[in-house]
Amino acid sequence: IERSLPMLTDQEIRQAIHVMRQKFPEANTTLKADTTFHFLLATILSAQATDKSVNLTTPALFQRFPGPRDLAAVEPADVEPYIKRLGLYRNKAKYLVNCSRAIVKDFNGTVPHTRKELMSLPGVGRKVADVVLAECFKIPAFAVDTHVSRVARRLNMVDQKATLLQIEHRLMAAVPEDKWLDAHHSMIYWGRHQCTARNPKCAHCPLLAMCKYGQD
């Protein structure tokens, strides 16, 4: 018999995230980049790849292409050797070149800092835009990646069928704006190290009492 635990309240969501932060006080972005442009590239590359693999790939890429104009001037085939160790590298090479060309053409070589403008760039969806807004420009945003969405669903913060946008809106409503980035990092670390996709550590989870998934 499936027990139905009620959806978490705003206060319970905040409490759960507080527990996550206590367990992983060091939770922060793990992508390494020296400029906003390079951080944008790293975030695009991180789709369906680990931050660790991206960080191993980017130093040579960043050195060869310091700015948008350098990357805009080449073809995707010139970029592929630098990112070959990553999945979907052919598509990602196209995204990086076309994104750089759009930054040069539409924004005079400067990474834009509104969600709408960022999402006009090839390879930049809402999640990438939100990450760049929050990390680089300190503009409040709550990026929802695979870890955040998994943790939110398992803990019944949201309906199991909730879309990524619905998850984002629910978390933004529950968590104070100045804590969005902190909560985003905490949920990512929780998803990476505690509430993993395979074999989550339910038996030793401090949130088990409020977790429908762990009790089933």
C-alpha positions, 0 to 999 in steps of 0.5 A: 500500500502506498502511503501518501505523505503530504507535500512539504510546507514552505517551512519544511522546505526551508528546514530540509535545505537547512539540514542539507547545508549543515551536512555540506557547508562547503556547497558552492559552484564547482565549475572553474572559470576566470571570466564571465564568458568562460563561466558561460562556456563551462556551464554550457559544457556541463550539460550531461557531463560532470563538473569535474570532467568539464574542469579537466577540459576547459583550461586548454580551451580557455587558453586558446579562446580567451574571448568571444571574438576568438571563438567566433572566428573559428569553425566548430571543427576547430573547437572539437579537439578541445572538448572531445572527452565530453559527451555530445562534443560535436553539438557542444562545439557548435553551441560554443561557436554560435553562442560566441558569434551571437555575443559579438554580433548582438551584445558587442562582445559582452555576455548579457545579464538578463535571462531573456538576453542570455536565453537568446544565445545558442546553447543557453536554456533557462538553467544555464541562464539562471546559473550565470545570472546567480553566479556571475551577476549576483542576480537572484535566480534558482537554477533547477538541474537534474540533482535539484529536480530529483531531490525536490520530487523525492522529498515531496517538495513538489508534485512528482509530475512537476515540470522544471519550471514548476519546481523552480517557482515552488522553491522560489516561493518557499525560500527567501530570495537572498538564499536562492543560490545557497539553496541551489548549491545545497540541493546539488550537493545533496543530490550528488552525495546523499540522495544519489540517482542510483542507490541513495543513502536512505538508511542514513539520511537525516531527512528520512522522516519527511521523505516519501521516497525513502519510506516507500 
